[in-house]
């Protein structure tokens, strides 16, 4: 997946997280935690891509 697509996915997932927190009223709901962890992994992936590009 290209960096632009990953960034778009990140933004979509962040919006989903916001809605999910609003829906559940909790930051520790298992669904919220799971989505948050997925977002964290995506952020790390994006950072790695950007670091590789910066080195080139």
Residue frames relative to the residue before (quaternion, step in Angstrom):
aa qw qx qy qz dx dy dz
X 1.0000 0.0000 0.0000 0.0000 0.00 0.00 0.00
X 0.4526 -0.6939 0.4928 0.2660 3.55 -0.99 0.80
X 0.6734 -0.5133 0.3568 0.3946 3.53 -1.26 0.52
X 0.6419 0.5306 -0.3303 0.4442 3.60 0.94 -0.84
X 0.6622 0.4990 -0.3024 0.4702 3.57 0.96 -0.86
X 0.6392 0.5200 -0.3208 0.4670 3.56 1.02 -0.81
X 0.6428 0.5172 -0.3171 0.4677 3.58 1.00 -0.82
X 0.6484 0.5082 -0.3157 0.4708 3.58 0.99 -0.80
X 0.6312 0.5189 -0.3244 0.4766 3.58 1.02 -0.80
X 0.6302 0.5416 -0.3279 0.4495 3.56 0.99 -0.86
X 0.6785 0.4891 -0.2920 0.4639 3.57 0.85 -0.94
X 0.6396 0.5164 -0.3197 0.4712 3.59 1.02 -0.80
X 0.6758 0.4940 -0.2898 0.4640 3.57 0.92 -0.90
X 0.6229 0.5312 -0.3420 0.4614 3.59 1.03 -0.72
X 0.6412 0.5059 -0.3192 0.4806 3.57 1.02 -0.77
X 0.6277 0.5257 -0.3268 0.4721 3.59 1.00 -0.82
X 0.6378 0.5300 -0.3236 0.4556 3.57 0.99 -0.84
X 0.6303 0.5332 -0.3248 0.4615 3.56 0.95 -0.87
X 0.6829 0.4831 -0.2833 0.4691 3.58 0.86 -0.97
X 0.6517 0.5262 -0.3123 0.4483 3.57 0.99 -0.82
X 0.6383 0.5019 -0.3231 0.4860 3.58 1.02 -0.77
X 0.6275 0.5252 -0.3316 0.4695 3.58 1.00 -0.79
X 0.6782 0.5090 -0.2764 0.4523 3.57 0.96 -0.94
X 0.7661 0.3731 -0.1969 0.4848 3.57 0.82 -1.00
X 0.3125 -0.7683 0.4979 0.2534 3.57 1.16 -0.59
X 0.7086 0.4156 -0.2333 0.5204 3.55 1.24 0.35
X 0.3549 -0.7147 0.5646 0.2109 3.51 -1.16 0.75
X 0.7138 0.4428 -0.2476 0.4828 3.59 1.23 -0.31
X 0.3507 0.7112 -0.5188 0.3194 3.57 1.23 0.29
X 0.5753 -0.6292 0.3882 0.3498 3.63 -0.87 0.86
X 0.6436 0.5139 -0.3329 0.4591 3.62 1.00 -0.70
X 0.6419 0.5147 -0.3152 0.4730 3.57 1.05 -0.78
X 0.6573 0.5087 -0.3064 0.4640 3.57 0.91 -0.92
X 0.6541 0.5225 -0.3161 0.4464 3.58 0.92 -0.89
X 0.6790 0.4737 -0.2938 0.4778 3.58 0.87 -0.92
X 0.6247 0.5404 -0.3320 0.4556 3.58 1.01 -0.78
X 0.6609 0.4980 -0.3039 0.4721 3.58 0.98 -0.80
X 0.6171 0.5277 -0.3422 0.4729 3.59 1.06 -0.69
X 0.6357 0.5205 -0.3159 0.4745 3.56 1.02 -0.84
X 0.6269 0.5413 -0.3311 0.4521 3.58 0.97 -0.85
X 0.6704 0.4942 -0.3023 0.4636 3.59 0.89 -0.91
X 0.6467 0.5139 -0.3180 0.4654 3.57 1.01 -0.77
X 0.6239 0.5321 -0.3328 0.4657 3.59 1.02 -0.76
X 0.6464 0.5081 -0.3192 0.4713 3.59 0.94 -0.85
X 0.6299 0.5309 -0.3263 0.4636 3.59 0.98 -0.82
X 0.6662 0.4952 -0.2977 0.4715 3.58 0.90 -0.91
X 0.6446 0.5194 -0.3247 0.4574 3.58 0.95 -0.81
X 0.6445 0.5183 -0.3242 0.4593 3.59 0.95 -0.79
X 0.6390 0.5186 -0.3216 0.4684 3.57 0.97 -0.86
X 0.6896 0.4872 -0.2808 0.4563 3.57 0.87 -0.96
X 0.6276 0.5232 -0.3407 0.4650 3.58 1.05 -0.67
X 0.6430 0.5126 -0.3224 0.4688 3.58 0.98 -0.83
X 0.6574 0.5050 -0.3099 0.4657 3.58 0.98 -0.83
X 0.6494 0.5270 -0.3162 0.4478 3.59 1.03 -0.77
X 0.6439 0.5312 -0.3141 0.4522 3.57 1.10 -0.69
X 0.6234 0.5837 -0.3347 0.3984 3.59 1.06 -0.70
